[in-house]
Amino acid sequence: MKDLATLTPSGYPAVSLLMPTHRKAPGNQQDPIRLRNLLSEARRRLESDETVPRDVANQVYDEIATAAERVDLRHTGEGLALFASPGQVHVRLLESPVQERVVIADTYEVRDVVADAARRHRYWALVLSEQPTRLWSGDGPDLVEVSSHGFPFTHEGPGGTMGLPRDYGQNPSAHRDERHRQFFRDIATALTDIDSLDTRPVFVLGVERYLALFEQVWGRPFAGTVTGNYDHAGAHEVYQLLAPRLAAYTAMEQVAALESLDAARGANRFAAGLPEVWSLAQQGRGAHLLVEEGYHSPAWVHEDHLHPPEQEPHADGPGTLLDDAVDDVVESVARQGGDVTFVGDDSLAADGRIALIVRY
């Protein structure tokens, strides 16, 4: 959830434009029209806001409109989010559907972005090779090759591209192994630096000998491995190779989260059901949220209490209707440093489809 830190507006007005998108025709043929309509709505709202100077309104609109022009609506996921404030603009393509809306406020409407990030599975894919070792940044089926911190690494010098001299000693294979270990130590150091900035599970691909050597210098469990020579594998092939391992890792994470919930239940450090979970999340007490993948629910908020969507409160003033109180909980827990795990539907049937391990 480190992406949240970048989604802080520079000031008022902070414009959030969200719309559902379609991966294929004929649905995606309407997406450009819907986007133009939302941009028109954003311009109308900015121009009618008397607290926004005309030049600021024009600047913010131009920023968000320019960003929208650069979005290729033929290649999107399930949703699009555009954020703009004076001097800045952000674009996010989402894998989860969103409700179409334009919001102008002091902060960005990031709930959908947070929930989408929690549902997605980001990882590192390291392809071990002498010429060269490559690192891929994975986000579900999408992989982008990393070209920083020394990546891609090529093994040069004795034992690598230069080979070993003939008079290298009585045991050249031992020297070759030591050169390889040093090569992999350099890779491990670089990967550690990258992972410290954005911690993710690490999947490693390579021949058995390289996997064994890298395991010695890495010193931490791999999330999964694929044995073989994949020196020339592209992004699509790497994902196809990793897909079964990614599914297994996700299943393992879900099992571990459910086991943690059982332990917290035994220690009376958990809450279940949307109203109680929502309240504790707002108080900052959420250490680890578990929620079923398909669970969404609108709800009314009145005097810091959550009410079902069919029970609009009337006493002491009107309530506020949340489009999705579940995503609201996800955002609250993530913003305050808690973990979020989405589990399979019916996994939390006895807990009202959502549960929270509390800090105290």
N, C-alpha and C positions, 0 to 999 in steps of 0.2 A: 504493500500500500504506500510505498514511498512516493508514488506519483502524486499523492494528495498534496505534498509540499509545494509542487509546482503550480497547482491549481488554486492559487491565492490571488485574487484580483488586486490591481494597482489602486483601485478606488471606485467610487460610484460614477457612472452606472456599471454594474457587472451584468452583462447580458449572457444568458444561457439559452441556446437554441437546441432542442432535442427533437428527433424525428425517427420513426421506424423506417428501415430500408429493406430492400429485397435483393436476394442474391441472383435471381434469375427473372427472365421475362415470363409472363407479361407484367408482373408486379413492379419490376424496376423501371418500366417505362413511365410510370407516374411519379417516380421519385424526384426528378428535376422540377416538375410542376409544384409538388408539395414543398420543396425546398425554397423555390421562388416565393411561394405564398407566405412561408414562415419568415423569410427575409423582409417581405413587405410589412408583415405584422411587427417585426422588430423595429423597422424604420418608423412606422406610425407611432409606436409606443415611445420611442426615444424623442421624436419630435413633439409629442404631446406632453412630455414630462417637463413642467416649468422649472424644475430644480436643475435641469441639465442645460448648460450653455449650448447655443446652437453649434458652435465650432466643435465642442466635445462630442455632441450627438453625431455630427457628421463624421468625425474621426473614428468613433467606435463602430458606427455602421459600416464605414469603408473597410475597416479591418476585418469584420466578420464576413462581409460580402466577398472580399478578395479571397479569404480563406475558403469560403464555400465554392468559389469558382475553381479552386485547385483540387477539390475532391472529385475523384473519378467514381461516379455513382454506378458504374458498371462493375466495379470490384469492391464491394462493401460486405459487411456482415449483416447483422440484424438491426443495427441502430447506428445513428450518427449523433455526435454531440459537438457543438461549437460553443466556445466561450470567448468573450472579448470584454476588455475594459480599457480605459485610456492607456495606449502604448503597448498593449499585449493582446495576443490571440492564441487559442489552443484548439486543436482538432483531435477528436478521439473517435475511432471506428470501434463499434461495440459488437460483441458476439451475442448479446442478450437484447431482446426487444424492449423498446421504451415507449412511453406515452408521448405523443406529439404535443409540444408546448414551447412557448417563449416566456422566459422569466427575466424580469429586470429587478435587481435587488442589490444589497450590499455585498453579497457573497454569491459564488457560483452554485448552481444546482448540480452537485456532484454525486448525489445518491446513486444514480444509475451507473456512473463510472466506477464507483467503489464496489457496488454489487457485481458488476461485470468482471472487475479484476479479481474478486474473490472466487468467482466461478471458473475463471480461466486457469490453465495449468502452465506456468512458466518454468523453464528448465534450461540447463546448459548441456549441450551435446558436444563431447570432445572426441574428435576422430584422430587417433594416434597414427603417426606415420613419420618417416624421416624427411619426406620431401613433398609437402610439409605436414606438420600437425596443425589441424584447423579447429577452431572453436565456433560453434553455432549457438546463437541465442534463440531459444525455442519458446513459442507462445502457441500452444495447441499445435495445429498443423503448419503454422507459419514459422519458418526459420530464416534468420538473417546472419550471415557470417560476420564474426567479430574481427575487426582490423585495428586493434589497439593493444597496449601492454605487451607488445612483441609478437602477437598473433598476426599471421600464421608463422609458426616456428619451423625452420629448416635446420637439420642436423648437418653442420659443416665441420671441417677440420678432420683430424685423424679419427677413423672409425665411422665417419659420416660420408659426406660427398667426396672427401679426399681419399678415403680408405686408410688402412694402416700401413706404415712402412714395412718392408720385408724383414728388417732387422729389429722389429719391435720387441723381441724377447722370445722366450721359450713358450709362452702361453698367450698368444695374441687374442684368443677368444675372451680371456679374463679382462684384458685391457679394453676390448671392444665393449664388453658389458659395462665396465666402469664409465666409459664414454657415454654409453646410452643412459646410464643412471644419471649422469650429470645433465644430459640433455633433458631428461624427464624431470629432474629437480627444477630446472629453469622453467619448464612448463607449469609445474605444480605451484611454484612461487607466483607466476603471473596469474594463474587461475585463482589462487587464493586472494590476490589483490582485487580481482574483478568480483569474485563472489562476496567479498567483504562489503562491497558497495551495493550489491543486489543479491542476497542469499537465495539460492535455488537448489533443487536436487540436481546432481551431476550424473549424467549417463555417459558411458565411455564405450567407444567402438575401436577395435583393433585386433591384430593377431594375438594369439595367446601369450607369446613371449613379451610383447609390448604391454599387454594388460598386466602381466605379473610384475614387470619392472616398474610400471607407473603406480601400481597398488602399493609397492614398498615405499615410495617417496611421498605419495599423497596422504597416507595415514588416516583416512576417513573412509567409511563405507560408501561404495557407489550406490546410486539409486537403481542402477541396472547396467548390464553390459551386453554387447553384441560382438561375437567373435568372428573375425574375418578381415580381409584386406579391402578397405573402402577408401583408398587414396583419392579416387576420382569421383566419389559419390557426390551428387548434388543435393540441394535442400529437400527435394521431393523424395529421393531415395532414402536419405537419412531418416526422414519422418516415417516412411513406410517400415523401415527396419526397427524403429523405436516404438511404434504404435502399440504393440503388445506389452512392451515393458512399461510404457506410460500408463496403460490401463491397469496393469498389476500394481504399480506404485500408488496410483490413486485409490485403488481398492484397499491397499495396505494402510494408507493414511486414514481412510474412513474407519477401518476396523480399530486402529489405534485411538482415534478420537472417541469412538463409542465406548472403548474400554476405559478411557479417561473419564467419560461421563459416568460410567458405572461406579468408578472409584469415588468421584465427587458426590454421587448420590448417597453412597455409604457414609461419607463424611458430612452429609447435610450441607454441601457447598454447591448447590445447583438450584436452578429455577426452571420451570417448564410452563409452556403456554404463552401465547403472544402478549397478553396484557402484563403479566409479571416480568417476563423477559424484557419487554420494551421499557418498563419503568426502571429496572436495574441497569439496563444499558445506558439510559439517560443519566443515571447517577455516576457513571464511570466505573461500575463494579464488574464489568464483563471481562473475564480472562480468556475464555474460549467459547465461541458461539458455534453451535451445531444447528443446521437448518436443512430441511429436505429440499432437494433440487427444484421440485415443481411447486413449492409453496409460495404463494403470493396472497396478500389480503389487504384490502383497504380498511381503514378504521378511523374513528373519530377521536380527536384529542380534546379533552376538556379538563382544565384545572390539573394538569399533569397526570391525568388518568386516561387510559385507552378504553374505548368503547367499540363494540362490534359495529360494522357499517350500517346494519339495519336499526340501530338504536341511537339515533341522533340525539345528543343531550340538549335540553332546552332550559334547564334551571340555571340561573345566574349567568346568562349570556350564551351566545351560540358557541359551538365547538368548531374545531378546524378539521377538515377532512383530509386525511393522508391518502394519496393514490395507492401506496403500497407500504404499509407499516413494517413489513418484513425487511424491505430494502432500507428503511429508516433505521432499523436495529443494526443491520449489517454495517451501515455507515458509522453509526455511533460507536460500535465496538472497535472497528478498524481505526477510526480517528484517534481513539484513546489507547492504541497499542495492543489491543487484544487480537487473538487469532480467530479466524473464521474458517470452518470446514463445512462444505456442502456434502450431504450424504444422500443415499438413494431414497426415493419415495417409500413410505411405510416404515422406514428405519426408526422413526420417532413417533409412531402412531400413538403410543401410550403417553407421550409427552406433549401432545397437541401440535406435533410436527416441527417444534422448535424448542431448543433447550440451551441453557447458559450455565457454564461453570463460572462461579463468581470468585473474585479475588479475596473477599472476606465476608 
